Amino acid sequence: MGLWYRTGTISVTNGTADLTGSGTAWVANAAPGMMVVHDREIIGEVQAVNSNTSITLASAYVGTTISDAEYAIANLGAVRDGLIEAVQEVVTVLGAAQDGALAGRFDDGTLSEPGLAFADDIDTGFYRPGANRIAATKVLEAPSFGGAGVQSSNGDLAVGRVMLTGAGGILGAAPRQHDAGWSDFDDLVEGGIWTLGLTDLANGPLGAAATAYNGTCMVLRRTFSTGESITQIVSQGGELYWRSGSFDPMSWRPWRLVYNSENFGEFGSTPNGWYQRLPNGLQVCGSPDFDSVDVTTATGSLYRNATPIVWNLPASFTGGNDTMSGGLTSLANSQTHFGTIRVTGGSTAEITVFAPASVTGRSVRAHMVGLWE
C-alpha cells in the first residue's frame, strides 16, 4: 500500500461510524489503524474494512455530514516504516562516521578527490598515497607547520621532524652564530648548509686565528659502527676548501684548497690558435690547422714547401730559444709528410713541411711549450 489513497469519494453522516465510498477500492488500499482525512481534518480512524465501499470508523463521526466529497486515507504504517528505514540509514551513516571521520579516521582519497577536503574547495586537501605517507593536493604555503612535528632548533636531530628554511643550515645562518656566540669551525659538526655572516671564526681555511668569513659551509656527517666522520666544505672569496675530521676523540685533518681562479691559470684563444698559462709560469700554445700546404720544392732526396709557414703565436713567451720548444703533427696520412718548427722570437715561429715525394694539399698542426713569465 502506498502512503495515501484518494480514489473515489466518501459520504458520512454526523453521529454515525459508517463511512460509505463511491468508486473506491478499500479492500486493497485501506486497513485498520489508518486515518481518513477530509478537507485537512481527520474524519476518524479505520476500525474495519467491510468492503470496497464500506468502512466502519473507530468512533462516531462528530462533524458536519459529508456527501460525495474528496478524501484521503493515510497509511500511517507506511509512514512508520519509512521513518524506521530513514532512522536506520542515519544510524548506519553515523556508525560509519563514528569509526571514521568522528574518530579522526578518513578514507585514503586521491589527488583529485582528497580524503580530507574543504567544503568550499573539495579538490584541495590531503590524501594518503601509500603506507606511512601523506600528501597535499596543492602547494603548501607558509606558515604550514608547527609544533612537535617541526625541528625545535638547529641541533634537533629527532627522526621524522619537518625541517623549515634555516633549520639544519638550509639557506639559514650559521648555527649559534648569533644566538649562542658560535665562533670556531671546530665546533661546526651539525650536518647542513650554513651561511657565514661576516663573523670572526677561528680554525678556518684562512688560518687558525679568528677571521671574518662571508661565504658558505657545507657539513657532511656520516655515522658508522666505530664512530662518526665530518667533512667541511667552505666556499670563500671565489675559492673552495675542504677538510675532514672524526669523533672519539674529535680530530681534524688540515684544510685543503680545492679550487681557486688561479689553479688553472689563464686560458684564451685568438685566430692564431689557443693558449694556456699555468700559475707555475709554464705556457702551452696550439695552432690552427694549416691546410693546403704544397710540398714540391726539391731539397736533396726530399721535398719541402717553398716558403716556411709563419705562425704568429696566440700568446707571447719569454726567453726565446732558451725557453721554447715545439712540434708538428701531420694530419691525414703521416707517412706522406712531416715537418719541423723553428723559433724565430717570443711571439713567432716558422714551420717547414717535408715529404719523400712531391705532394700537394698537405695539412699540419703545431704546438709550442715554454715560459710566459
Buried (B, 14 or more C-beta within 10 A) or exposed (E): EEBBBEEBBBBBBEEEBBBBBEEBBBEEBBBEEBBBBBEEEEBBBBBEBEEBBBBBBEEEBEBEEBEEEEBBBBBBEBEEEEEEEEEEEEEEEEEEEEEEEEEEEBEEBBEEEBBBBEEEEEEEBBBBEEEEEEEBBEEEEEEEEEEEEBBEEBEEEEEEBEBBEBBBBEEBBBBBBEEEEBBBBBBBBBBBBBBBBEBEBBBBBBEEEBBEBEBBBBBBBEEEEEEBBBBBBBBBEEBBBBBBBBBEEEEBEEBEEBEBEEEEBBEEEEEBBBBBBBEEEBBBBBBBEBEEBBBBEEEEEBBBBEEBBEBEBBBBBBEEEEBBEBEBBBBEEEEEBBBBBEBBEBBBBBBBBBBEEEBEEBBBBBBBBBBBE
